[in-house]
């Protein structure tokens, strides 16, 4: 059964969050300049001051509710999704998936560009039916009782598309965990998922690097990730211990998430607001806080470890459905050489973008939308 859904948090719930932010013991935190030790204290305090004096959650809640929101039951979980039909009767179904620490907030300003391209100077024939779910355990998708990984999430979201929404075939797009889920959709569910468009690659071929270029990439990737691995290791091994501290601290959650928005984005002059407004940063953070899903969202790292980690199975067979790779230059998870990627996927489109980072839908929305459209035009299903 599919039920209509509205985001509707009370002023009492909002006020509790604001009081915790206002009462945060800033004087207990040492002043360390820059961002190399983690989120910059001066910037975080500035963000929090804005949060409790100028930020308007109702505005962002209304922006989410401007679209048709729904929930449906899949395997005992309540899965939330936005669905907007395209302007053409032949609109192609597009499953649009976020990652961590993202949310559907990433997509609010690109959904209509995908569903109604003619409103933005495009062609109506390039329209999509957009289905943008909150990943299981994230945001408005609830009732996750234990950690699951991206492969299981692919199974759940394929059921959403095929069984609950009745699509016979569809295109999937994602970055971060959304890209990983798209990989598994292409691997396990190619009867229905007929093509994937990804702007991040987290999975690895079971055979590993095969030439010097690939080996050099692997070595550099491993070195670059040393200073990024702390959060990932914590969430993949002891997420519950982290949750106790975070669930009662809006400032803690804001710090944990803002660090990633800073570190993984294509910033100008190391200024986070050269890419994101305070409102966008806080709206995304508020989804985690208001829905009380910081803990269950972090479980996906634990779930992936249980599923086998980054690597495809040893008996891996190439994903044969058409695949598009959108390579944004500041992507924190640096792409392997094309030779490596082509051993995993049937690459039909390879786009090296002029700018942008990990959060492509927020950083370079028009580049991402145009690349999806271009890819879709050449698909046969």
C-alpha positions as CSV (number, residue, x, y, z in Angstrom):
1,X,0.0,0.0,0.0
2,X,1.2,3.5,-0.8
3,X,0.2,6.3,1.5
4,X,0.5,10.1,1.1
5,X,3.0,11.7,3.4
6,X,3.6,15.2,4.6
7,X,6.6,16.5,6.6
8,X,5.1,18.2,9.6
9,X,7.3,18.9,12.6
10,X,5.9,21.0,15.5
11,X,7.3,24.2,16.9
12,X,7.8,22.3,20.2
13,X,10.2,19.8,18.4
14,X,12.1,22.7,16.7
15,X,12.4,24.6,20.0
16,X,14.0,21.7,21.8
17,X,16.7,21.5,19.1
18,X,17.3,25.2,19.3
19,X,17.6,25.2,23.1
20,X,20.3,22.5,22.9
21,X,22.2,24.6,20.3
22,X,21.9,27.8,22.4
23,X,23.1,26.0,25.5
24,X,26.1,24.3,23.9
25,X,29.3,24.7,26.0
26,X,31.4,26.5,23.3
27,X,34.0,27.5,25.9
28,X,34.8,23.9,26.6
29,X,36.0,23.4,23.0
30,X,39.6,24.4,22.3
31,X,40.3,26.9,19.5
32,X,42.1,25.2,16.7
33,X,42.5,27.3,13.5
34,X,41.6,25.9,10.1
35,X,39.8,22.6,9.3
36,X,42.7,20.1,9.4
37,X,41.7,18.8,12.8
38,X,38.0,18.6,11.9
39,X,35.2,21.1,11.6
40,X,36.4,24.7,12.3
41,X,35.1,26.0,15.6
42,X,34.7,29.5,14.4
43,X,32.7,28.5,11.4
44,X,30.6,26.0,13.3
45,X,29.7,28.6,15.9
46,X,28.8,31.1,13.2
47,X,26.6,28.4,11.6
48,X,24.9,27.7,14.9
49,X,24.2,31.4,15.6
50,X,22.6,31.6,12.2
51,X,20.6,28.4,12.9
52,X,18.9,29.8,16.0
53,X,18.4,33.4,14.8
54,X,17.7,33.3,11.1
55,X,17.2,29.8,9.8
56,X,13.5,29.0,8.9
57,X,12.8,25.2,8.9
58,X,9.2,25.8,7.8
59,X,10.5,27.2,4.5
60,X,12.4,24.0,3.8
61,X,9.6,21.8,5.1
62,X,7.3,23.5,2.6
63,X,9.8,23.0,-0.2
64,X,9.8,19.2,0.5
65,X,6.0,19.2,0.7
66,X,5.7,21.1,-2.6
67,X,6.3,17.7,-4.1
68,X,4.1,14.6,-3.8
69,X,5.6,12.6,-0.9
70,X,4.6,9.0,-0.1
71,X,5.5,6.1,2.2
72,X,5.1,2.4,1.5
73,X,6.0,-0.8,3.4
74,X,8.8,-3.0,2.0
75,X,10.0,-5.9,4.1
76,X,8.6,-4.4,7.3
77,X,10.2,-1.0,6.7
78,X,8.5,2.3,6.0
79,X,10.2,3.7,2.9
80,X,9.6,7.3,2.0
81,X,9.9,8.7,-1.4
82,X,9.1,11.7,-3.6
83,X,7.4,11.0,-6.9
84,X,6.9,13.5,-9.6
85,X,5.7,12.4,-13.1
86,X,7.3,13.8,-16.1
87,X,5.6,16.2,-18.5
88,X,5.7,13.7,-21.4
89,X,3.6,10.6,-21.6
90,X,6.8,8.7,-22.5
91,X,8.8,9.9,-19.5
92,X,11.4,7.4,-18.5
93,X,11.4,6.3,-14.8
94,X,14.4,7.6,-13.0
95,X,15.4,6.4,-9.5
96,X,17.4,9.2,-7.9
97,X,19.4,8.2,-4.8
98,X,21.4,10.2,-2.3
99,X,24.1,9.0,0.0
100,X,25.6,9.8,3.4
101,X,25.6,12.4,4.9
102,X,23.1,13.6,2.3
103,X,19.3,13.4,2.0
104,X,16.5,14.2,-0.4
105,X,17.4,17.9,0.3
106,X,20.1,17.4,-2.3
107,X,17.5,16.9,-5.1
108,X,14.8,19.4,-4.3
109,X,16.1,21.9,-6.9
110,X,16.8,19.5,-9.7
111,X,13.6,17.3,-9.6
112,X,11.6,19.7,-11.7
113,X,14.5,20.2,-14.2
114,X,14.3,16.5,-14.8
115,X,10.5,16.1,-14.9
116,X,9.7,19.3,-16.8
117,X,12.7,20.2,-18.9
118,X,10.7,22.5,-21.2
119,X,10.3,24.9,-18.3
120,X,14.0,25.4,-18.3
121,X,14.6,25.7,-22.0
122,X,14.8,22.0,-22.7
123,X,12.8,19.5,-24.7
124,X,9.7,17.9,-23.2
125,X,10.7,14.5,-24.8
126,X,13.7,14.4,-22.3
127,X,11.5,14.3,-19.3
128,X,11.6,11.7,-16.5
129,X,9.3,10.3,-13.9
130,X,11.5,11.0,-10.9
131,X,11.3,8.7,-7.8
132,X,13.6,10.1,-5.1
133,X,13.5,7.9,-1.9
134,X,15.0,8.5,1.5
135,X,17.4,5.5,1.7
136,X,16.3,2.8,4.2
137,X,17.1,4.1,7.7
138,X,17.7,7.7,6.5
139,X,15.5,10.6,7.2
140,X,11.8,9.8,6.6
141,X,12.4,6.1,5.9
142,X,12.0,4.3,9.2
143,X,11.8,1.0,11.1
144,X,15.2,-0.3,10.3
145,X,15.9,-2.8,13.1
146,X,19.5,-3.7,12.4
147,X,22.2,-2.6,10.0
148,X,21.9,-3.4,6.3
149,X,24.2,-2.6,3.5
150,X,23.9,-1.2,0.0
151,X,23.3,-4.6,-1.7
152,X,20.2,-5.2,0.5
153,X,19.1,-1.6,-0.1
154,X,19.3,-2.3,-3.8
155,X,16.9,-5.2,-3.3
156,X,14.5,-2.9,-1.3
157,X,14.6,-0.1,-3.8
158,X,14.1,-2.5,-6.7
159,X,11.0,-3.7,-5.0
160,X,9.9,-0.1,-4.6
161,X,10.2,0.5,-8.3
162,X,8.8,-2.8,-9.6
163,X,6.4,-4.2,-7.0
164,X,5.1,-1.2,-5.2
165,X,5.2,1.4,-8.1
166,X,4.7,-1.1,-11.0
167,X,7.5,0.0,-13.3
168,X,8.7,-2.7,-15.6
169,X,12.1,-1.0,-16.2
170,X,13.9,2.1,-15.1
171,X,17.1,4.1,-15.0
172,X,19.0,4.5,-11.7
173,X,21.2,7.4,-10.7
174,X,23.3,8.0,-7.6
175,X,26.3,9.5,-6.0
176,X,28.0,8.2,-2.8
177,X,25.9,5.3,-1.4
178,X,23.4,6.0,-4.1
179,X,26.1,5.1,-6.7
180,X,27.0,1.9,-4.7
181,X,23.3,0.9,-4.6
182,X,23.1,1.6,-8.4
183,X,26.0,-0.8,-8.9
184,X,24.2,-3.6,-7.1
185,X,21.0,-2.8,-9.0
186,X,22.9,-3.3,-12.2
187,X,24.5,-6.5,-10.8
188,X,21.5,-8.2,-9.1
189,X,18.4,-6.6,-10.8
190,X,19.3,-6.0,-14.4
191,X,15.9,-7.5,-15.4
192,X,14.4,-4.3,-14.3
193,X,17.2,-1.7,-13.8
194,X,18.1,-1.2,-17.4
195,X,20.9,1.4,-17.0
196,X,22.8,3.3,-14.3
197,X,24.3,6.7,-14.2
198,X,26.8,7.2,-11.3
199,X,29.0,10.2,-10.2
200,X,31.0,8.2,-7.7
201,X,32.7,4.8,-7.6
202,X,33.1,3.1,-4.2
203,X,33.1,-0.5,-5.3
204,X,36.2,-2.4,-6.4
205,X,36.8,-5.3,-8.9
206,X,37.6,-8.5,-7.1
207,X,40.7,-9.0,-9.4
208,X,42.2,-5.7,-8.3
209,X,44.5,-3.5,-10.4
210,X,45.9,-5.0,-13.6
211,X,48.6,-2.5,-14.8
212,X,50.9,0.1,-13.6
213,X,48.4,3.0,-14.0
214,X,45.8,1.1,-12.0
215,X,48.3,0.1,-9.3
216,X,49.5,3.7,-9.0
217,X,45.9,4.9,-8.7
218,X,45.3,2.3,-5.9
219,X,48.4,3.3,-4.0
220,X,47.5,7.0,-4.2
221,X,43.9,6.3,-3.3
222,X,44.9,4.4,-0.2
223,X,47.3,7.2,0.8
224,X,44.7,9.9,0.2
225,X,42.1,8.1,2.3
226,X,44.2,7.8,5.5
227,X,42.9,11.2,6.8
228,X,39.4,10.3,5.7
229,X,39.1,6.9,7.3
230,X,38.2,7.9,10.9
231,X,34.5,8.4,10.4
232,X,34.2,5.4,8.1
233,X,35.9,3.0,10.4
234,X,33.8,4.2,13.4
235,X,30.5,3.8,11.5
236,X,31.5,0.5,10.1
237,X,32.6,-1.1,13.4
238,X,31.0,0.6,16.4
239,X,28.2,2.9,15.1
240,X,26.2,2.5,18.3
241,X,28.8,4.0,20.5
242,X,28.9,7.1,18.2
243,X,25.1,7.3,18.3
244,X,24.9,7.9,22.0
245,X,26.9,11.1,21.7
246,X,25.3,12.3,18.5
247,X,21.6,11.7,19.1
248,X,21.4,14.3,21.9
249,X,23.6,16.9,20.3
250,X,22.5,18.9,17.3
251,X,25.9,20.7,17.3
252,X,27.7,17.3,17.3
253,X,25.7,16.1,14.3
254,X,26.2,19.5,12.6
255,X,30.0,19.2,13.1
256,X,30.1,15.6,11.9
257,X,28.3,16.4,8.7
258,X,29.7,19.8,8.0
259,X,33.2,18.4,8.0
260,X,32.3,16.2,5.1
261,X,30.5,19.0,3.1
262,X,33.7,21.0,3.5
263,X,36.2,18.2,2.8
264,X,34.5,16.6,-0.2
265,X,33.4,19.7,-2.1
266,X,34.9,21.8,-4.9
267,X,35.4,25.0,-2.8
268,X,36.8,28.3,-3.9
269,X,39.5,29.7,-1.5
270,X,38.6,27.0,1.1
271,X,35.3,28.7,1.7
272,X,32.4,26.3,2.3
273,X,29.9,29.0,1.4
274,X,31.4,29.4,-2.0
275,X,29.3,26.3,-2.7
276,X,26.6,26.0,-0.1
277,X,24.4,28.5,1.7
278,X,24.0,28.1,5.4
279,X,20.3,27.3,4.8
280,X,21.2,24.3,2.6
281,X,23.7,23.0,5.1
282,X,21.3,23.3,8.0
283,X,18.3,22.0,6.1
284,X,20.2,18.7,5.4
285,X,21.4,18.5,9.0
286,X,17.9,19.1,10.3
287,X,16.6,16.1,8.4
288,X,18.9,13.8,10.4
289,X,18.0,15.6,13.7
290,X,14.3,15.9,13.4
291,X,13.8,12.3,12.1
292,X,16.2,10.9,14.8
293,X,18.0,8.8,12.1
294,X,21.6,9.8,12.6
295,X,22.2,6.4,14.1
296,X,20.4,4.2,11.6
297,X,21.7,6.2,8.6
298,X,25.3,5.5,9.8
299,X,24.5,1.7,9.9
300,X,25.0,1.4,6.2
301,X,28.8,1.4,6.7
302,X,28.4,-1.5,9.2
303,X,26.1,-3.2,6.7
304,X,28.5,-2.9,3.8
305,X,31.3,-4.5,5.9
306,X,29.0,-7.4,6.7
307,X,28.2,-7.7,3.0
308,X,31.9,-8.0,2.1
309,X,33.1,-4.4,2.0
310,X,34.2,-2.6,-1.2
311,X,34.8,-5.6,-3.3
312,X,32.4,-7.4,-5.7
313,X,32.3,-11.2,-5.2
314,X,35.2,-13.3,-6.4
315,X,33.1,-14.8,-9.1
316,X,32.1,-11.3,-10.3
317,X,30.8,-11.0,-13.8
318,X,30.8,-7.7,-15.6
319,X,27.7,-5.4,-15.2
320,X,26.4,-5.4,-18.8
321,X,23.7,-2.8,-18.6
322,X,24.6,0.6,-20.1
323,X,26.5,2.7,-17.6
324,X,27.4,6.4,-17.5
325,X,30.2,7.7,-15.4
326,X,30.2,11.4,-14.5
327,X,33.6,12.3,-13.1
328,X,33.7,15.5,-11.0
329,X,37.3,16.6,-10.4
330,X,37.0,17.3,-6.7
331,X,35.4,13.9,-5.9
332,X,36.9,12.7,-2.7
333,X,36.8,9.1,-3.8
334,X,39.0,9.5,-6.8
335,X,38.0,7.5,-9.8
336,X,40.2,4.7,-11.1
337,X,41.6,4.8,-14.6
338,X,39.0,4.1,-17.3
339,X,40.6,0.7,-18.0
340,X,39.7,-0.4,-14.5
341,X,36.1,1.0,-14.6
342,X,35.5,-0.7,-18.0
343,X,36.3,-4.1,-16.4
344,X,33.3,-3.5,-14.0
345,X,30.8,-1.8,-16.3
346,X,29.6,-1.5,-19.8
347,X,30.6,2.2,-20.1
348,X,28.5,4.0,-22.7
349,X,29.2,7.5,-21.5
350,X,32.3,8.9,-19.8
351,X,32.1,12.6,-18.9
352,X,35.0,14.4,-17.2
353,X,33.4,17.5,-15.7
354,X,35.1,20.9,-15.5
355,X,34.2,21.5,-11.9
356,X,32.4,20.0,-8.9
357,X,32.9,17.5,-6.2
358,X,31.2,14.8,-4.2
359,X,27.7,16.4,-3.8
360,X,27.1,16.9,-7.5
361,X,23.4,17.6,-7.3
362,X,24.1,20.5,-5.0
363,X,27.4,21.7,-6.4
364,X,26.8,21.5,-10.2
365,X,23.2,20.6,-10.6
366,X,22.9,21.7,-14.3
367,X,26.0,19.7,-15.3
368,X,24.5,16.6,-13.6
369,X,21.1,17.0,-15.1
370,X,22.4,17.6,-18.6
371,X,24.6,14.5,-18.3
372,X,21.7,12.3,-17.2
373,X,19.6,13.6,-20.1
374,X,22.3,13.0,-22.6
375,X,22.8,9.4,-21.4
376,X,19.1,8.7,-21.4
377,X,18.7,9.8,-25.0
378,X,20.8,6.9,-26.3
379,X,19.1,4.2,-24.2
380,X,17.0,1.7,-26.1
381,X,14.5,0.5,-23.4
